[in-house]
Amino acid sequence: MDVEGYFRDANEEIAGKARALTFGGAVPFLCECADATCTRVVSAKIEEYENARVHPQRFLTLPTHELSVPGQIVERNERFLVVERPGR
């Protein structure tokens, strides 16, 4: 499993807990960049995270961390980017 996959698995657990608690605000997700030493937090609402996860090749990263995840930025705001990796 690649680095992003580990972060994604952790984020799935975070999302599951947020859903169970019916958490309505921003949730602290892990940055899904390719840097194995990155421990930064991405703030996103559960709906935003779920929209990104509809496509398995999309990753939630902090702005400027997209450089470690080659691909195309498909969503951008002040809190996070969604990067789509080709051929995944």
C-alpha positions as CSV (number, residue, x, y, z in Angstrom):
1,M,0.0,0.0,0.0
2,D,1.3,3.5,-0.9
3,V,1.6,6.3,1.7
4,E,-1.6,8.0,0.6
5,G,-3.4,4.7,1.1
6,Y,-2.4,4.6,4.8
7,F,-3.6,8.1,5.3
8,R,-6.8,7.4,3.5
9,D,-7.5,4.3,5.7
10,A,-7.0,6.5,8.8
11,N,-9.3,9.1,7.3
12,E,-12.0,6.5,6.7
13,E,-11.9,5.7,10.4
14,I,-12.1,9.4,11.2
15,A,-15.0,9.8,8.8
16,G,-16.8,6.8,10.3
17,K,-16.6,8.3,13.8
18,A,-17.7,11.7,12.6
19,R,-20.8,10.1,10.9
20,A,-21.6,8.1,14.0
21,L,-21.4,11.2,16.2
22,T,-23.4,13.2,13.5
23,F,-20.7,15.7,13.7
24,G,-21.8,18.8,11.7
25,G,-18.7,21.0,11.7
26,A,-15.3,20.7,10.1
27,V,-13.5,17.4,10.8
28,P,-9.7,17.1,11.3
29,F,-8.6,14.7,8.5
30,L,-5.0,13.7,7.8
31,C,-3.4,15.2,4.7
32,E,-3.3,12.5,2.1
33,C,-0.1,13.7,0.4
34,A,2.7,11.3,-0.6
35,D,5.1,12.6,2.1
36,A,5.4,9.8,4.7
37,T,6.5,12.3,7.3
38,C,3.6,14.7,6.9
39,T,1.4,14.9,10.0
40,R,-0.6,18.0,9.0
41,V,-4.3,18.2,9.5
42,V,-6.8,19.1,6.7
43,S,-10.1,20.6,7.9
44,A,-13.1,19.5,5.9
45,K,-16.8,18.9,6.5
46,I,-17.8,15.3,6.2
47,E,-19.8,16.0,3.1
48,E,-16.7,17.5,1.4
49,Y,-14.6,14.5,2.3
50,E,-17.3,12.1,1.0
51,N,-17.5,14.1,-2.3
52,A,-13.8,13.7,-2.7
53,R,-13.9,9.9,-1.9
54,V,-16.6,9.2,-4.6
55,H,-13.6,8.9,-6.9
56,P,-11.0,6.4,-5.6
57,Q,-8.1,8.1,-7.3
58,R,-8.7,11.4,-5.6
59,F,-6.8,12.6,-2.5
60,L,-7.4,15.3,0.1
61,T,-4.3,17.5,0.7
62,L,-3.3,20.8,2.1
63,P,-2.6,23.6,-0.4
64,T,1.0,23.3,-1.5
65,H,1.1,19.6,-0.7
66,E,-0.3,18.7,-4.1
67,L,3.3,18.7,-5.4
68,S,3.9,15.4,-3.7
69,V,0.8,13.9,-5.3
70,P,1.3,14.0,-9.1
71,G,-2.0,14.7,-10.8
72,Q,-4.7,17.3,-11.5
73,I,-6.3,19.5,-9.0
74,V,-10.0,19.0,-9.3
75,E,-11.2,21.1,-6.3
76,R,-9.5,24.0,-4.5
77,N,-10.5,26.1,-1.6
78,E,-8.6,27.9,1.2
79,R,-8.7,24.8,3.5
80,F,-7.8,21.9,1.1
81,L,-7.2,20.6,-2.4
82,V,-8.6,17.5,-4.0
83,V,-6.0,16.0,-6.3
84,E,-6.8,13.3,-8.8
85,R,-4.0,10.9,-9.6
86,P,-4.0,9.4,-13.1
87,G,-4.2,5.7,-13.7
88,R,-5.1,4.6,-10.2
